[in-house]
Amino acid sequence: MPKNDEEMYWQTATKLELATTNRDWKAATQYQSDLLGLNAKKWMLETTAANLGRRRKALGRDGTAKKELGKILDNITPR
């Protein structure tokens, strides 16, 4: 059980990143929703978005992965 909001954020962000690694877009979408429901600081979202951006770049030839990661990034990238 998470001790505080920050720990909950990082646990959820990790689950999101793992789901994208496994190309489990249904789970990734759910973790994205969970993540956005948490009280996160801007730098936390920026860090997660940067990690997912690197993953998207690394998956260069996988069009589906790039598309799905793009949707997630559009939703979590701080503005």
PyMOL Python script that loads the backbone (N, CA, C, O; Angstrom):
from pymol import cmd

cmd.read_pdbstr("""\
ATOM      1  N   MET A   1       0.839  -1.180   0.000  1.00  0.00           N
ATOM      2  CA  MET A   1       0.000   0.000   0.000  1.00  0.00           C
ATOM      3  C   MET A   1       0.888   1.249   0.000  1.00  0.00           C
ATOM      4  O   MET A   1       1.781   1.375   0.838  1.00  0.00           O
ATOM      5  N   PRO A   2       0.647   2.165  -0.931  1.00  0.00           N
ATOM      6  CA  PRO A   2       1.453   3.389  -0.982  1.00  0.00           C
ATOM      7  C   PRO A   2       1.310   4.212   0.287  1.00  0.00           C
ATOM      8  O   PRO A   2       0.247   4.278   0.905  1.00  0.00           O
ATOM      9  N   LYS A   3       2.423   4.836   0.649  1.00  0.00           N
ATOM     10  CA  LYS A   3       2.451   5.629   1.874  1.00  0.00           C
ATOM     11  C   LYS A   3       1.917   7.042   1.664  1.00  0.00           C
ATOM     12  O   LYS A   3       1.402   7.655   2.599  1.00  0.00           O
ATOM     13  N   ASN A   4       2.036   7.565   0.439  1.00  0.00           N
ATOM     14  CA  ASN A   4       1.602   8.937   0.179  1.00  0.00           C
ATOM     15  C   ASN A   4       1.296   9.115  -1.307  1.00  0.00           C
ATOM     16  O   ASN A   4       1.450   8.181  -2.094  1.00  0.00           O
ATOM     17  N   ASP A   5       0.861  10.321  -1.688  1.00  0.00           N
ATOM     18  CA  ASP A   5       0.477  10.588  -3.075  1.00  0.00           C
ATOM     19  C   ASP A   5       1.640  10.419  -4.045  1.00  0.00           C
ATOM     20  O   ASP A   5       1.457   9.903  -5.147  1.00  0.00           O
ATOM     21  N   GLU A   6       2.830  10.848  -3.646  1.00  0.00           N
ATOM     22  CA  GLU A   6       3.978  10.723  -4.548  1.00  0.00           C
ATOM     23  C   GLU A   6       4.309   9.256  -4.813  1.00  0.00           C
ATOM     24  O   GLU A   6       4.588   8.870  -5.948  1.00  0.00           O
ATOM     25  N   GLU A   7       4.274   8.461  -3.778  1.00  0.00           N
ATOM     26  CA  GLU A   7       4.548   7.031  -3.969  1.00  0.00           C
ATOM     27  C   GLU A   7       3.488   6.404  -4.872  1.00  0.00           C
ATOM     28  O   GLU A   7       3.811   5.580  -5.727  1.00  0.00           O
ATOM     29  N   MET A   8       2.243   6.782  -4.689  1.00  0.00           N
ATOM     30  CA  MET A   8       1.160   6.280  -5.535  1.00  0.00           C
ATOM     31  C   MET A   8       1.402   6.693  -6.989  1.00  0.00           C
ATOM     32  O   MET A   8       1.193   5.907  -7.913  1.00  0.00           O
ATOM     33  N   TYR A   9       1.841   7.928  -7.173  1.00  0.00           N
ATOM     34  CA  TYR A   9       2.124   8.403  -8.528  1.00  0.00           C
ATOM     35  C   TYR A   9       3.185   7.527  -9.189  1.00  0.00           C
ATOM     36  O   TYR A   9       2.979   7.027 -10.296  1.00  0.00           O
ATOM     37  N   TRP A  10       4.326   7.339  -8.509  1.00  0.00           N
ATOM     38  CA  TRP A  10       5.430   6.595  -9.119  1.00  0.00           C
ATOM     39  C   TRP A  10       5.079   5.129  -9.348  1.00  0.00           C
ATOM     40  O   TRP A  10       5.529   4.532 -10.327  1.00  0.00           O
ATOM     41  N   GLN A  11       4.298   4.554  -8.476  1.00  0.00           N
ATOM     42  CA  GLN A  11       3.863   3.175  -8.702  1.00  0.00           C
ATOM     43  C   GLN A  11       2.986   3.088  -9.946  1.00  0.00           C
ATOM     44  O   GLN A  11       3.130   2.168 -10.752  1.00  0.00           O
ATOM     45  N   THR A  12       2.087   4.040 -10.098  1.00  0.00           N
ATOM     46  CA  THR A  12       1.193   4.050 -11.253  1.00  0.00           C
ATOM     47  C   THR A  12       1.956   4.362 -12.534  1.00  0.00           C
ATOM     48  O   THR A  12       1.703   3.748 -13.571  1.00  0.00           O
ATOM     49  N   ALA A  13       2.888   5.311 -12.471  1.00  0.00           N
ATOM     50  CA  ALA A  13       3.699   5.651 -13.642  1.00  0.00           C
ATOM     51  C   ALA A  13       4.521   4.448 -14.090  1.00  0.00           C
ATOM     52  O   ALA A  13       4.669   4.204 -15.288  1.00  0.00           O
ATOM     53  N   THR A  14       5.048   3.705 -13.141  1.00  0.00           N
ATOM     54  CA  THR A  14       5.820   2.508 -13.471  1.00  0.00           C
ATOM     55  C   THR A  14       4.936   1.468 -14.146  1.00  0.00           C
ATOM     56  O   THR A  14       5.347   0.842 -15.122  1.00  0.00           O
ATOM     57  N   LYS A  15       3.735   1.283 -13.636  1.00  0.00           N
ATOM     58  CA  LYS A  15       2.797   0.338 -14.259  1.00  0.00           C
ATOM     59  C   LYS A  15       2.463   0.784 -15.683  1.00  0.00           C
ATOM     60  O   LYS A  15       2.364  -0.042 -16.590  1.00  0.00           O
ATOM     61  N   LEU A  16       2.290   2.086 -15.874  1.00  0.00           N
ATOM     62  CA  LEU A  16       2.018   2.619 -17.206  1.00  0.00           C
ATOM     63  C   LEU A  16       3.184   2.316 -18.150  1.00  0.00           C
ATOM     64  O   LEU A  16       2.978   1.841 -19.266  1.00  0.00           O
ATOM     65  N   GLU A  17       4.380   2.589 -17.702  1.00  0.00           N
ATOM     66  CA  GLU A  17       5.557   2.340 -18.538  1.00  0.00           C
ATOM     67  C   GLU A  17       5.707   0.849 -18.857  1.00  0.00           C
ATOM     68  O   GLU A  17       6.028   0.491 -19.991  1.00  0.00           O
ATOM     69  N   LEU A  18       5.481  -0.009 -17.883  1.00  0.00           N
ATOM     70  CA  LEU A  18       5.574  -1.450 -18.128  1.00  0.00           C
ATOM     71  C   LEU A  18       4.499  -1.919 -19.106  1.00  0.00           C
ATOM     72  O   LEU A  18       4.760  -2.766 -19.961  1.00  0.00           O
ATOM     73  N   ALA A  19       3.302  -1.374 -18.982  1.00  0.00           N
ATOM     74  CA  ALA A  19       2.227  -1.748 -19.908  1.00  0.00           C
ATOM     75  C   ALA A  19       2.595  -1.336 -21.335  1.00  0.00           C
ATOM     76  O   ALA A  19       2.319  -2.077 -22.279  1.00  0.00           O
ATOM     77  N   THR A  20       3.215  -0.165 -21.505  1.00  0.00           N
ATOM     78  CA  THR A  20       3.609   0.243 -22.853  1.00  0.00           C
ATOM     79  C   THR A  20       4.741  -0.636 -23.374  1.00  0.00           C
ATOM     80  O   THR A  20       4.796  -0.934 -24.567  1.00  0.00           O
ATOM     81  N   THR A  21       5.632  -1.048 -22.498  1.00  0.00           N
ATOM     82  CA  THR A  21       6.713  -1.953 -22.908  1.00  0.00           C
ATOM     83  C   THR A  21       6.134  -3.268 -23.415  1.00  0.00           C
ATOM     84  O   THR A  21       6.629  -3.839 -24.386  1.00  0.00           O
ATOM     85  N   ASN A  22       5.098  -3.738 -22.762  1.00  0.00           N
ATOM     86  CA  ASN A  22       4.443  -4.987 -23.158  1.00  0.00           C
ATOM     87  C   ASN A  22       3.431  -4.794 -24.284  1.00  0.00           C
ATOM     88  O   ASN A  22       2.801  -5.748 -24.740  1.00  0.00           O
ATOM     89  N   ARG A  23       3.288  -3.547 -24.724  1.00  0.00           N
ATOM     90  CA  ARG A  23       2.312  -3.192 -25.773  1.00  0.00           C
ATOM     91  C   ARG A  23       0.895  -3.609 -25.378  1.00  0.00           C
ATOM     92  O   ARG A  23       0.101  -4.038 -26.216  1.00  0.00           O
ATOM     93  N   ASP A  24       0.602  -3.477 -24.112  1.00  0.00           N
ATOM     94  CA  ASP A  24      -0.734  -3.757 -23.578  1.00  0.00           C
ATOM     95  C   ASP A  24      -1.459  -2.412 -23.501  1.00  0.00           C
ATOM     96  O   ASP A  24      -1.496  -1.766 -22.454  1.00  0.00           O
ATOM     97  N   TRP A  25      -2.028  -2.013 -24.622  1.00  0.00           N
ATOM     98  CA  TRP A  25      -2.593  -0.669 -24.724  1.00  0.00           C
ATOM     99  C   TRP A  25      -3.839  -0.495 -23.881  1.00  0.00           C
ATOM    100  O   TRP A  25      -4.121   0.614 -23.426  1.00  0.00           O
ATOM    101  N   LYS A  26      -4.581  -1.544 -23.663  1.00  0.00           N
ATOM    102  CA  LYS A  26      -5.768  -1.452 -22.796  1.00  0.00           C
ATOM    103  C   LYS A  26      -5.335  -1.118 -21.365  1.00  0.00           C
ATOM    104  O   LYS A  26      -5.894  -0.216 -20.741  1.00  0.00           O
ATOM    105  N   ALA A  27      -4.341  -1.845 -20.847  1.00  0.00           N
ATOM    106  CA  ALA A  27      -3.839  -1.572 -19.497  1.00  0.00           C
ATOM    107  C   ALA A  27      -3.179  -0.195 -19.441  1.00  0.00           C
ATOM    108  O   ALA A  27      -3.349   0.540 -18.468  1.00  0.00           O
ATOM    109  N   ALA A  28      -2.427   0.152 -20.485  1.00  0.00           N
ATOM    110  CA  ALA A  28      -1.753   1.452 -20.513  1.00  0.00           C
ATOM    111  C   ALA A  28      -2.768   2.587 -20.436  1.00  0.00           C
ATOM    112  O   ALA A  28      -2.554   3.578 -19.738  1.00  0.00           O
ATOM    113  N   THR A  29      -3.875   2.433 -21.159  1.00  0.00           N
ATOM    114  CA  THR A  29      -4.918   3.459 -21.128  1.00  0.00           C
ATOM    115  C   THR A  29      -5.519   3.581 -19.727  1.00  0.00           C
ATOM    116  O   THR A  29      -5.795   4.686 -19.261  1.00  0.00           O
ATOM    117  N   GLN A  30      -5.718   2.464 -19.070  1.00  0.00           N
ATOM    118  CA  GLN A  30      -6.262   2.496 -17.708  1.00  0.00           C
ATOM    119  C   GLN A  30      -5.273   3.152 -16.746  1.00  0.00           C
ATOM    120  O   GLN A  30      -5.669   3.984 -15.930  1.00  0.00           O
ATOM    121  N   TYR A  31      -3.997   2.790 -16.832  1.00  0.00           N
ATOM    122  CA  TYR A  31      -2.995   3.392 -15.947  1.00  0.00           C
ATOM    123  C   TYR A  31      -2.838   4.883 -16.235  1.00  0.00           C
ATOM    124  O   TYR A  31      -2.596   5.674 -15.323  1.00  0.00           O
ATOM    125  N   GLN A  32      -2.977   5.264 -17.506  1.00  0.00           N
ATOM    126  CA  GLN A  32      -2.941   6.680 -17.840  1.00  0.00           C
ATOM    127  C   GLN A  32      -4.071   7.420 -17.130  1.00  0.00           C
ATOM    128  O   GLN A  32      -3.856   8.486 -16.554  1.00  0.00           O
ATOM    129  N   SER A  33      -5.254   6.860 -17.174  1.00  0.00           N
ATOM    130  CA  SER A  33      -6.405   7.469 -16.496  1.00  0.00           C
ATOM    131  C   SER A  33      -6.172   7.549 -14.993  1.00  0.00           C
ATOM    132  O   SER A  33      -6.451   8.570 -14.363  1.00  0.00           O
ATOM    133  N   ASP A  34      -5.658   6.464 -14.428  1.00  0.00           N
ATOM    134  CA  ASP A  34      -5.359   6.448 -12.998  1.00  0.00           C
ATOM    135  C   ASP A  34      -4.341   7.538 -12.658  1.00  0.00           C
ATOM    136  O   ASP A  34      -4.485   8.247 -11.661  1.00  0.00           O
ATOM    137  N   LEU A  35      -3.316   7.660 -13.497  1.00  0.00           N
ATOM    138  CA  LEU A  35      -2.248   8.631 -13.274  1.00  0.00           C
ATOM    139  C   LEU A  35      -2.791  10.052 -13.297  1.00  0.00           C
ATOM    140  O   LEU A  35      -2.430  10.877 -12.458  1.00  0.00           O
ATOM    141  N   LEU A  36      -3.655  10.330 -14.254  1.00  0.00           N
ATOM    142  CA  LEU A  36      -4.200  11.677 -14.376  1.00  0.00           C
ATOM    143  C   LEU A  36      -5.160  12.018 -13.245  1.00  0.00           C
ATOM    144  O   LEU A  36      -5.448  13.191 -13.008  1.00  0.00           O
ATOM    145  N   GLY A  37      -5.653  11.010 -12.551  1.00  0.00           N
ATOM    146  CA  GLY A  37      -6.532  11.231 -11.413  1.00  0.00           C
ATOM    147  C   GLY A  37      -5.785  11.532 -10.121  1.00  0.00           C
ATOM    148  O   GLY A  37      -6.396  11.852  -9.102  1.00  0.00           O
ATOM    149  N   LEU A  38      -4.465  11.427 -10.169  1.00  0.00           N
ATOM    150  CA  LEU A  38      -3.656  11.671  -8.964  1.00  0.00           C
ATOM    151  C   LEU A  38      -3.197  13.120  -8.909  1.00  0.00           C
ATOM    152  O   LEU A  38      -3.131  13.810  -9.927  1.00  0.00           O
ATOM    153  N   ASN A  39      -2.888  13.557  -7.722  1.00  0.00           N
ATOM    154  CA  ASN A  39      -2.375  14.906  -7.518  1.00  0.00           C
ATOM    155  C   ASN A  39      -0.870  14.894  -7.789  1.00  0.00           C
ATOM    156  O   ASN A  39      -0.066  14.663  -6.886  1.00  0.00           O
ATOM    157  N   ALA A  40      -0.503  15.148  -9.053  1.00  0.00           N
ATOM    158  CA  ALA A  40       0.905  15.072  -9.449  1.00  0.00           C
ATOM    159  C   ALA A  40       1.470  16.456  -9.714  1.00  0.00           C
ATOM    160  O   ALA A  40       0.788  17.341 -10.231  1.00  0.00           O
ATOM    161  N   LYS A  41       2.710  16.618  -9.354  1.00  0.00           N
ATOM    162  CA  LYS A  41       3.414  17.857  -9.656  1.00  0.00           C
ATOM    163  C   LYS A  41       3.817  17.833 -11.129  1.00  0.00           C
ATOM    164  O   LYS A  41       3.979  16.769 -11.727  1.00  0.00           O
ATOM    165  N   LYS A  42       3.975  19.019 -11.696  1.00  0.00           N
ATOM    166  CA  LYS A  42       4.304  19.134 -13.110  1.00  0.00           C
ATOM    167  C   LYS A  42       5.576  18.356 -13.465  1.00  0.00           C
ATOM    168  O   LYS A  42       5.622  17.690 -14.500  1.00  0.00           O
ATOM    169  N   TRP A  43       6.600  18.433 -12.623  1.00  0.00           N
ATOM    170  CA  TRP A  43       7.866  17.769 -12.935  1.00  0.00           C
ATOM    171  C   TRP A  43       7.712  16.248 -12.969  1.00  0.00           C
ATOM    172  O   TRP A  43       8.444  15.559 -13.680  1.00  0.00           O
ATOM    173  N   MET A  44       6.764  15.736 -12.200  1.00  0.00           N
ATOM    174  CA  MET A  44       6.536  14.296 -12.193  1.00  0.00           C
ATOM    175  C   MET A  44       5.957  13.855 -13.547  1.00  0.00           C
ATOM    176  O   MET A  44       6.407  12.870 -14.133  1.00  0.00           O
ATOM    177  N   LEU A  45       4.962  14.592 -14.029  1.00  0.00           N
ATOM    178  CA  LEU A  45       4.381  14.289 -15.336  1.00  0.00           C
ATOM    179  C   LEU A  45       5.414  14.483 -16.446  1.00  0.00           C
ATOM    180  O   LEU A  45       5.456  13.707 -17.400  1.00  0.00           O
ATOM    181  N   GLU A  46       6.240  15.513 -16.321  1.00  0.00           N
ATOM    182  CA  GLU A  46       7.288  15.744 -17.319  1.00  0.00           C
ATOM    183  C   GLU A  46       8.255  14.565 -17.378  1.00  0.00           C
ATOM    184  O   GLU A  46       8.668  14.149 -18.460  1.00  0.00           O
ATOM    185  N   THR A  47       8.611  14.031 -16.221  1.00  0.00           N
ATOM    186  CA  THR A  47       9.523  12.892 -16.171  1.00  0.00           C
ATOM    187  C   THR A  47       8.906  11.667 -16.840  1.00  0.00           C
ATOM    188  O   THR A  47       9.566  10.987 -17.626  1.00  0.00           O
ATOM    189  N   THR A  48       7.659  11.391 -16.533  1.00  0.00           N
ATOM    190  CA  THR A  48       6.975  10.248 -17.135  1.00  0.00           C
ATOM    191  C   THR A  48       6.829  10.451 -18.644  1.00  0.00           C
ATOM    192  O   THR A  48       7.051   9.522 -19.421  1.00  0.00           O
ATOM    193  N   ALA A  49       6.459  11.652 -19.055  1.00  0.00           N
ATOM    194  CA  ALA A  49       6.322  11.939 -20.486  1.00  0.00           C
ATOM    195  C   ALA A  49       7.665  11.767 -21.202  1.00  0.00           C
ATOM    196  O   ALA A  49       7.709  11.239 -22.313  1.00  0.00           O
ATOM    197  N   ALA A  50       8.749  12.205 -20.581  1.00  0.00           N
ATOM    198  CA  ALA A  50      10.080  12.052 -21.193  1.00  0.00           C
ATOM    199  C   ALA A  50      10.430  10.571 -21.350  1.00  0.00           C
ATOM    200  O   ALA A  50      10.956  10.164 -22.386  1.00  0.00           O
ATOM    201  N   ASN A  51      10.145   9.780 -20.341  1.00  0.00           N
ATOM    202  CA  ASN A  51      10.415   8.337 -20.422  1.00  0.00           C
ATOM    203  C   ASN A  51       9.612   7.699 -21.560  1.00  0.00           C
ATOM    204  O   ASN A  51      10.141   6.903 -22.335  1.00  0.00           O
ATOM    205  N   LEU A  52       8.344   8.057 -21.647  1.00  0.00           N
ATOM    206  CA  LEU A  52       7.505   7.490 -22.704  1.00  0.00           C
ATOM    207  C   LEU A  52       7.923   8.003 -24.079  1.00  0.00           C
ATOM    208  O   LEU A  52       7.818   7.279 -25.068  1.00  0.00           O
ATOM    209  N   GLY A  53       8.391   9.230 -24.146  1.00  0.00           N
ATOM    210  CA  GLY A  53       8.886   9.779 -25.407  1.00  0.00           C
ATOM    211  C   GLY A  53      10.109   9.022 -25.898  1.00  0.00           C
ATOM    212  O   GLY A  53      10.236   8.748 -27.091  1.00  0.00           O
ATOM    213  N   ARG A  54      11.008   8.684 -24.981  1.00  0.00           N
ATOM    214  CA  ARG A  54      12.177   7.880 -25.353  1.00  0.00           C
ATOM    215  C   ARG A  54      11.749   6.488 -25.830  1.00  0.00           C
ATOM    216  O   ARG A  54      12.306   5.952 -26.788  1.00  0.00           O
ATOM    217  N   ARG A  55      10.771   5.922 -25.159  1.00  0.00           N
ATOM    218  CA  ARG A  55      10.268   4.600 -25.549  1.00  0.00           C
ATOM    219  C   ARG A  55       9.656   4.687 -26.949  1.00  0.00           C
ATOM    220  O   ARG A  55       9.872   3.803 -27.779  1.00  0.00           O
ATOM    221  N   ARG A  56       8.904   5.737 -27.208  1.00  0.00           N
ATOM    222  CA  ARG A  56       8.279   5.915 -28.526  1.00  0.00           C
ATOM    223  C   ARG A  56       9.349   6.015 -29.615  1.00  0.00           C
ATOM    224  O   ARG A  56       9.220   5.416 -30.682  1.00  0.00           O
ATOM    225  N   LYS A  57      10.385   6.764 -29.336  1.00  0.00           N
ATOM    226  CA  LYS A  57      11.466   6.914 -30.309  1.00  0.00           C
ATOM    227  C   LYS A  57      12.161   5.570 -30.557  1.00  0.00           C
ATOM    228  O   LYS A  57      12.500   5.251 -31.696  1.00  0.00           O
ATOM    229  N   ALA A  58      12.368   4.798 -29.519  1.00  0.00           N
ATOM    230  CA  ALA A  58      13.044   3.503 -29.633  1.00  0.00           C
ATOM    231  C   ALA A  58      12.222   2.492 -30.429  1.00  0.00           C
ATOM    232  O   ALA A  58      12.779   1.566 -31.019  1.00  0.00           O
ATOM    233  N   LEU A  59      10.919   2.663 -30.448  1.00  0.00           N
ATOM    234  CA  LEU A  59      10.036   1.732 -31.153  1.00  0.00           C
ATOM    235  C   LEU A  59       9.765   2.205 -32.577  1.00  0.00           C
ATOM    236  O   LEU A  59       8.758   1.833 -33.179  1.00  0.00           O
ATOM    237  N   GLY A  60      10.645   3.005 -33.100  1.00  0.00           N
ATOM    238  CA  GLY A  60      10.511   3.676 -34.381  1.00  0.00           C
ATOM    239  C   GLY A  60       9.737   2.985 -35.486  1.00  0.00           C
ATOM    240  O   GLY A  60       8.922   3.630 -36.145  1.00  0.00           O
ATOM    241  N   ARG A  61       9.955   1.715 -35.712  1.00  0.00           N
ATOM    242  CA  ARG A  61       9.309   1.032 -36.845  1.00  0.00           C
ATOM    243  C   ARG A  61       7.956   0.428 -36.500  1.00  0.00           C
ATOM    244  O   ARG A  61       7.248  -0.044 -37.390  1.00  0.00           O
ATOM    245  N   ASP A  62       7.592   0.436 -35.246  1.00  0.00           N
ATOM    246  CA  ASP A  62       6.306  -0.126 -34.828  1.00  0.00           C
ATOM    247  C   ASP A  62       5.255   0.984 -34.856  1.00  0.00           C
ATOM    248  O   ASP A  62       5.094   1.735 -33.894  1.00  0.00           O
ATOM    249  N   GLY A  63       4.552   1.067 -35.969  1.00  0.00           N
ATOM    250  CA  GLY A  63       3.575   2.133 -36.156  1.00  0.00           C
ATOM    251  C   GLY A  63       2.473   2.148 -35.114  1.00  0.00           C
ATOM    252  O   GLY A  63       2.061   3.217 -34.663  1.00  0.00           O
ATOM    253  N   THR A  64       1.991   0.978 -34.726  1.00  0.00           N
ATOM    254  CA  THR A  64       0.932   0.904 -33.717  1.00  0.00           C
ATOM    255  C   THR A  64       1.435   1.441 -32.381  1.00  0.00           C
ATOM    256  O   THR A  64       0.750   2.225 -31.724  1.00  0.00           O
ATOM    257  N   ALA A  65       2.628   1.018 -31.983  1.00  0.00           N
ATOM    258  CA  ALA A  65       3.192   1.473 -30.706  1.00  0.00           C
ATOM    259  C   ALA A  65       3.397   2.981 -30.727  1.00  0.00           C
ATOM    260  O   ALA A  65       3.080   3.663 -29.752  1.00  0.00           O
ATOM    261  N   LYS A  66       3.925   3.506 -31.828  1.00  0.00           N
ATOM    262  CA  LYS A  66       4.141   4.955 -31.925  1.00  0.00           C
ATOM    263  C   LYS A  66       2.822   5.711 -31.807  1.00  0.00           C
ATOM    264  O   LYS A  66       2.745   6.737 -31.131  1.00  0.00           O
ATOM    265  N   LYS A  67       1.779   5.195 -32.471  1.00  0.00           N
ATOM    266  CA  LYS A  67       0.462   5.831 -32.429  1.00  0.00           C
ATOM    267  C   LYS A  67      -0.115   5.808 -31.014  1.00  0.00           C
ATOM    268  O   LYS A  67      -0.586   6.830 -30.514  1.00  0.00           O
ATOM    269  N   GLU A  68      -0.079   4.650 -30.376  1.00  0.00           N
ATOM    270  CA  GLU A  68      -0.644   4.508 -29.039  1.00  0.00           C
ATOM    271  C   GLU A  68       0.133   5.351 -28.015  1.00  0.00           C
ATOM    272  O   GLU A  68      -0.463   6.011 -27.163  1.00  0.00           O
ATOM    273  N   LEU A  69       1.457   5.319 -28.109  1.00  0.00           N
ATOM    274  CA  LEU A  69       2.258   6.140 -27.200  1.00  0.00           C
ATOM    275  C   LEU A  69       2.016   7.619 -27.449  1.00  0.00           C
ATOM    276  O   LEU A  69       2.016   8.417 -26.512  1.00  0.00           O
ATOM    277  N   GLY A  70       1.813   7.983 -28.695  1.00  0.00           N
ATOM    278  CA  GLY A  70       1.499   9.376 -29.021  1.00  0.00           C
ATOM    279  C   GLY A  70       0.222   9.846 -28.345  1.00  0.00           C
ATOM    280  O   GLY A  70       0.157  10.961 -27.828  1.00  0.00           O
ATOM    281  N   LYS A  71      -0.797   8.988 -28.352  1.00  0.00           N
ATOM    282  CA  LYS A  71      -2.063   9.334 -27.690  1.00  0.00           C
ATOM    283  C   LYS A  71      -1.851   9.530 -26.192  1.00  0.00           C
ATOM    284  O   LYS A  71      -2.366  10.480 -25.603  1.00  0.00           O
ATOM    285  N   ILE A  72      -1.093   8.629 -25.588  1.00  0.00           N
ATOM    286  CA  ILE A  72      -0.827   8.735 -24.147  1.00  0.00           C
ATOM    287  C   ILE A  72      -0.041  10.004 -23.855  1.00  0.00           C
ATOM    288  O   ILE A  72      -0.355  10.735 -22.916  1.00  0.00           O
ATOM    289  N   LEU A  73       0.975  10.262 -24.658  1.00  0.00           N
ATOM    290  CA  LEU A  73       1.794  11.460 -24.448  1.00  0.00           C
ATOM    291  C   LEU A  73       0.971  12.730 -24.593  1.00  0.00           C
ATOM    292  O   LEU A  73       1.163  13.682 -23.837  1.00  0.00           O
ATOM    293  N   ASP A  74       0.060  12.754 -25.552  1.00  0.00           N
ATOM    294  CA  ASP A  74      -0.802  13.933 -25.728  1.00  0.00           C
ATOM    295  C   ASP A  74      -1.611  14.212 -24.465  1.00  0.00           C
ATOM    296  O   ASP A  74      -1.883  15.367 -24.137  1.00  0.00           O
ATOM    297  N   ASN A  75      -1.990  13.157 -23.766  1.00  0.00           N
ATOM    298  CA  ASN A  75      -2.820  13.320 -22.574  1.00  0.00           C
ATOM    299  C   ASN A  75      -2.027  13.664 -21.309  1.00  0.00           C
ATOM    300  O   ASN A  75      -2.532  14.375 -20.440  1.00  0.00           O
ATOM    301  N   ILE A  76      -0.802  13.170 -21.199  1.00  0.00           N
ATOM    302  CA  ILE A  76      -0.086  13.388 -19.929  1.00  0.00           C
ATOM    303  C   ILE A  76       0.955  14.494 -19.978  1.00  0.00           C
ATOM    304  O   ILE A  76       1.448  14.920 -18.933  1.00  0.00           O
ATOM    305  N   THR A  77       1.300  14.968 -21.170  1.00  0.00           N
ATOM    306  CA  THR A  77       2.320  16.010 -21.266  1.00  0.00           C
ATOM    307  C   THR A  77       1.781  17.315 -20.694  1.00  0.00           C
ATOM    308  O   THR A  77       0.766  17.828 -21.164  1.00  0.00           O
ATOM    309  N   PRO A  78       2.459  17.854 -19.679  1.00  0.00           N
ATOM    310  CA  PRO A  78       2.004  19.121 -19.083  1.00  0.00           C
ATOM    311  C   PRO A  78       2.035  20.248 -20.118  1.00  0.00           C
ATOM    312  O   PRO A  78       2.906  20.286 -20.987  1.00  0.00           O
ATOM    313  N   ARG A  79       1.100  21.134 -20.012  1.00  0.00           N
ATOM    314  CA  ARG A  79       1.025  22.281 -20.937  1.00  0.00           C
ATOM    315  C   ARG A  79       1.296  23.563 -20.205  1.00  0.00           C
ATOM    316  O   ARG A  79       1.279  24.635 -20.810  1.00  0.00           O
TER     317      ARG A  79
END
""", "prot")
cmd.dss("prot")
cmd.show_as("cartoon", "prot")
cmd.util.cbc("prot")
cmd.orient("prot")
